[in-house]
Amino acid sequence: MNKGEALKFSGTHKEIGIQVGELYKQWGKKDVWIPQHANDCFDKQLATYQKYFPEYIEYLEGVALGLNLPKDKCLLSYLTGFVNVNAVTPKKCSVFAINNSNGVLIGRNYDWRQASETVSCVVQYSFIDKFSNDYTGITDMATWQFNTKVPKSDHLLFTEDAWNTAGLYVCLNGTPDFKPGLGLATPHAIQLIVEKCKTTEEAVALIAELPIVHSTFFTIADSGGNLAVVEKPQGEEIKVIKSNKQVITTNHYNYPELVYKNIPQFKNIPFHSTYSRYHYLQTMLLNNPEVNLEDVMEIMSQPPVVQNWRSEDVVTCWVSAINLTNGKYFVQVGPLTKTPTEFSN
């Protein structure tokens, strides 16, 4: 197994953006992609980010400087590139949070496209102005394309899971329904939440306010043992499942008022893996409610949560186990390859 080194950035949001832009340039990036719909939605997108996440605008100004590209061009690309993304996406991720005598533990599988299998990475952000919480995250490098190797010049830092120094963890899962809209990209919402919130309660309150471009499930936990799953259909009010013991999220609605949204899932794939993965985790945690960090890695490395359906271009990109009580974590990238990479502290 290879030992991985996290990508580390430090400074103000703008300074970190410059560092990221310079990294992109090292990776061979010479320009940014502008989607056809960019000008149609840019003004609304810009206003949304200025209202909810102005620090991200500062970050993008830095990225533009690091890439030596016009600021307006970078803003146009990075604030609109995820709007109207194709709805046909893999939805196979699994996560649980449990509060027991060993701490507040997170188990997570991120299942996405084969192009992300070995290039995903851990990133760490330290903000010298202290207006934001420092945090660690995991990025899938935004490799959206199916059945192809994505060149490094196209990689982007896109945070799907993150936990901050205050002991707050947030990750996202895909939902069975797709209703396009405008708003923050889901990874940008993850960044905003961990930068601005210290507790699950604060995170839930912030998510309730945010316009987010796609329907999303958020799993949230803090080091105080407050756990929650937020089910947020795009453009609708959130529904929250809370616990101080355990929560589980896969890729279907569990809140009673929203389960009807699972109907298309049954019609398309009557035996969708989301249900077996959910009940597998439920069974394993009932069987061993005092799991430790090593147990978590073992649970998340077994079928049915681990994926290897290469004919569908869906694989497990990473498996992670995090203890929010003491900050210890393990992240294994490319777990199904011959030479996986482990990030740990």
VENVEN-V627355 format. One record per backbone hydrogen bond with DSSP energy under -1.0 kcal/mol. CO is the residue of the C=O (numbers start at 1). NH is the residue of the N-H. If there is no record, write none. Layout:
BEGIN
[[CO:NH] [CO:NH]]
END
This chain:
BEGIN
[[2:342] [7:124] [9:126] [12:16] [13:17] [14:18] [15:19] [16:20] [17:21] [18:22] [19:23] [20:24] [21:25] [22:26] [23:27] [24:29] [25:28] [35:38] [37:41] [38:42] [41:45] [42:46] [43:47] [44:48] [45:49] [46:50] [47:51] [48:52] [49:53] [53:56] [54:58] [55:59] [56:60] [57:61] [58:62] [59:63] [60:64] [61:65] [62:66] [63:67] [64:69] [70:74] [71:75] [72:76] [73:77] [74:78] [75:79] [77:81] [80:83] [82:85] [87:89] [94:109] [95:249] [96:107] [97:247] [98:105] [100:103] [103:100] [104:324] [105:98] [106:322] [107:96] [108:320] [109:94] [110:317] [110:318] [112:315] [113:116] [114:117] [116:120] [121:139] [122:7] [123:137] [124:9] [125:135] [126:11] [134:165] [135:125] [136:163] [137:123] [138:160] [138:161] [139:121] [140:143] [141:156] [142:144] [151:154] [152:155] [158:140] [160:172] [161:138] [162:170] [163:136] [164:167] [168:164] [169:221] [170:162] [171:219] [173:217] [184:213] [185:189] [186:190] [187:191] [188:192] [189:193] [190:194] [191:195] [192:196] [193:197] [195:133] [199:203] [200:204] [201:205] [202:206] [203:207] [204:208] [206:209] [206:210] [211:184] [216:232] [217:173] [218:230] [219:171] [220:228] [221:169] [222:225] [226:222] [227:243] [228:220] [229:241] [230:218] [231:239] [232:216] [233:236] [239:231] [241:229] [243:227] [245:99] [247:97] [249:95] [255:258] [258:261] [259:262] [260:263] [262:266] [263:267] [264:268] [265:269] [269:272] [272:275] [273:277] [274:278] [275:279] [276:280] [277:281] [278:282] [279:283] [280:284] [281:285] [282:286] [283:287] [284:288] [292:296] [293:297] [294:298] [295:299] [296:300] [299:302] [302:306] [307:316] [308:310] [309:312] [309:314] [310:313] [314:309] [315:112] [317:334] [318:110] [319:332] [320:108] [321:330] [322:106] [323:327] [328:323] [329:345] [330:321] [331:343] [332:319] [333:341] [334:337] [340:2] [341:333] [342:4] [343:331]]
END
